[in-house]
Amino acid sequence: MSVAPGLQPESWHLLSLLEQAPGLQALGDTLADLADEGHPVVVGTADLKYSNGLVRFQERHPDKYLQFGISEQHMVSTAAGLATTGLRPYVATFASFMALLACEQIRTDVAYTRQPVRLIGHHAGITLGFYGTSHHATEDLAVTRSIAGLTVVAPADTAALAAVLRASVDLPGPVYFRIGRGRDPDVYPAGTTLEIGKAVEHGTGSDLTLIATGSMVHPALGAAAALTADGYDVGVLDMHTVKPLDEEAVLRAARRSRLLMTVEEHNVLGGLGGAVAEVISEHGIPVRLHRHGIRDEYSLIGPPTHLYGHYRLNAAGVEAEAREALRTASRWTPGVDRV
Amino acid sequence: MTAQTPVAPADRELIEHIEERALFARLETVRLISIAKTGHYASGFSCAEILATLYYGVMRLRRGEPDWPDRDRFLFGKGHAAATLYPLLADWGFFDAAELDEYTRLGNAFGDHPDMTRIPGIDFSSGSLGHALSAGTGMAMGGRLQGRPYTTFVLLGDGELHEGQVWEAALGAAHHRLGRLVAIVDRNDHSLDGRIDGVTGIEPLLEKWRAFGWQTHEVDGHDVSALLPLLRSLAEDTGRDRPAVVVANTVKGKGISYMESEFGWHLGWLAERDEANALAELRGAR
């Protein structure tokens, strides 16, 4: 159907965006379901309801929907106030504005006060491609991970998003949800359940375990399949909860594999790679870790899929990165000094 | 609009009580700062009557029940004046007043800024200026969404109005027609670096709030006989369809002659003899 009389069906505008973003439809729909089920959900957005899918919540629960306008800091502090009254506010904006612009409000008003606010940073990483650095969020995991009391979750796809929204609905403290642009290819079937703080182990790997989060789980699985077909023993950990990190899963992988490679649509500093490095170092496990992601730089602009290719964040790129890392890692003899 | 409501004779006694509690708040502020050996005398003194009027003449509270769901809320935007509020909360039986004897000491709940997670009666933590009107907006929204009839009061410093988030909240609260939200601006004309009009001017203040869609009022922030009827009428006006702001004209450091409008006393400490003289001056002013 065309968006205006006489236009071709391929022409589109803002209101068509959601049709291409099942992951964001799921955001609005799942929150509306939770409200239907009696959870004290209220939902707020900062002038992005068509971009993040929350218009679908508004349609079903107009009385529980709050429009804040382009006032992200105000939205986060207001959510804290709402939470003190017994409500469960979910507020959303681009991850760059959530975690960076409103960082101090998250720390001081939400986390320090231990309010059950749910912060949804969407279009995280470099999913906003040629919008540029102002709209990229390759620091948000590092920022949110260092805020005491804040749970940090990055689901891999539509089903995983619905699963973590459900799994966290009664968590007493605040949660940061890091999601993409709702177009991630499916990893999990609809109705999947996930447990906050517990990684999903996709196979085991004596050669390599890829530890991926959020949008990088799908390409990691693709890379693992290609490497497995080539004779390597490769496993994948879906680390959907970046904090609290599933340390046991990391340690199991570290003891099993001769190489760990973290994969994240984020700076290699401070995010998942940093978190995994902390765990294996503190446990003294002599396994090599290669951190793959954005290497402490500002991303180029470009269409997102082109950027994923450039930064080796698609399946072929993760595979190529892993092959290089495996070659380097082979200098070290596996099986010696294992804990 | 300026409060001109005549004071009923029955309120005379209450006004005197509130004035006495404002003095108590000032005396306690001096005592607590003496423990910490640093503190915000002048910021607390400018709002002592405002706090005492709210807590003893306006807000619906239950003694010893700081979490009563229908209580009126108070958010202290200028949280650095918390030492002037703590004694009033102890007086309400929200915690043992003796806890204040360890004010600011290692591990104590009572610091320079109020912590809702550790102090019963503190409705929201503060310290970072500019957040409280947003958090108060959330409380007012939450009350409306859940059919609770309480009023949310937010006390802001005039210097705090430099923070952009205040004006995000001013827009948002008016847009959402939060008639149960009342902001009070402690217009003591000073921030840390000096006079507000020399730091970054904020006038004309009432016109600004009015332009943002708020009902505006102006009052002498040290005159309890004016504060009481105005704040009461705002709390009782349940039909209001927009938030209200009270610009309270105050004197920073009110009560100690050499502190009044000397911006250096934003932060300070009085040695023993000076403290005794300050307490005497405060008591004498009664």
Boltz contact constraints between the chains, C-beta under 6 A:
constraints:
  - contact:
      token1: [A, 71]
      token2: [B, 168]
      max_distance: 6.0
  - contact:
      token1: [A, 73]
      token2: [B, 165]
      max_distance: 6.0
  - contact:
      token1: [A, 74]
      token2: [B, 134]
      max_distance: 6.0
  - contact:
      token1: [A, 74]
      token2: [B, 165]
      max_distance: 6.0
  - contact:
      token1: [A, 74]
      token2: [B, 168]
      max_distance: 6.0
  - contact:
      token1: [A, 74]
      token2: [B, 169]
      max_distance: 6.0
  - contact:
      token1: [A, 74]
      token2: [B, 172]
      max_distance: 6.0
  - contact:
      token1: [A, 77]
      token2: [B, 131]
      max_distance: 6.0
  - contact:
      token1: [A, 77]
      token2: [B, 134]
      max_distance: 6.0
  - contact:
      token1: [A, 77]
      token2: [B, 135]
      max_distance: 6.0
  - contact:
      token1: [A, 78]
      token2: [B, 134]
      max_distance: 6.0
  - contact:
      token1: [A, 78]
      token2: [B, 137]
      max_distance: 6.0
  - contact:
      token1: [A, 78]
      token2: [B, 138]
      max_distance: 6.0
  - contact:
      token1: [A, 80]
      token2: [B, 135]
      max_distance: 6.0
  - contact:
      token1: [A, 81]
      token2: [B, 135]
      max_distance: 6.0
  - contact:
      token1: [A, 81]
      token2: [B, 138]
      max_distance: 6.0
  - contact:
      token1: [A, 81]
      token2: [B, 139]
      max_distance: 6.0
  - contact:
      token1: [A, 82]
      token2: [B, 138]
      max_distance: 6.0
  - contact:
      token1: [A, 82]
      token2: [B, 141]
      max_distance: 6.0
  - contact:
      token1: [A, 82]
      token2: [B, 142]
      max_distance: 6.0
  - contact:
      token1: [A, 85]
      token2: [B, 139]
      max_distance: 6.0
  - contact:
      token1: [A, 85]
      token2: [B, 142]
      max_distance: 6.0
  - contact:
      token1: [A, 87]
      token2: [B, 142]
      max_distance: 6.0
  - contact:
      token1: [A, 108]
      token2: [B, 128]
      max_distance: 6.0
  - contact:
      token1: [A, 109]
      token2: [B, 131]
      max_distance: 6.0
  - contact:
      token1: [A, 113]
      token2: [B, 116]
      max_distance: 6.0
  - contact:
      token1: [A, 113]
      token2: [B, 125]
      max_distance: 6.0
  - contact:
      token1: [A, 114]
      token2: [B, 117]
      max_distance: 6.0
